[in-house]
Amino acid sequence: MAYGASKYDDTNPEAEKKEYIDHIEEIVQWMGWKPFKITYTSGYFQELYELAVELIKKGHAYVDHQTPDEIKEHREKKLNSPWRDRPISESLKLFEDMKNGSIEEGKATLRMKQDM
């Protein structure tokens, strides 16, 4: 049996459904892996936040205000978001506002700049 670490993508591990965690563990074991350690994304929030800030600073990410349906439509039509080319300083400020809870949940998304 192979060993590795399992990391669960969460924002609040206490609120994570037990059956979700159990299902992931079953799949990992079915594939022949046994985790030597289980971690949660929330345990790395500051590191991930800092990496995201670096992506924004380098011009590889931006804050988008499209709805999920608008994002899907733009992706299907291979169109860039209208927010894609906003100034880096603006995306940095908005991303900080997102972190601080100043923007209502779901009203902004950090997105990678990709070739559409």
Buried (B, 14 or more C-beta within 10 A) or exposed (E): EEEEEBBBEBEEBEEBEEEEBEEBBEEBEEEEBEBEEBEBEBEEEEEEBEEBBEBBEEEEBBBBBBEEEBBEEBEEEEEEBEBBEBEEEEBBEBBBEBBEEEBEEEEBBBBEBEEE
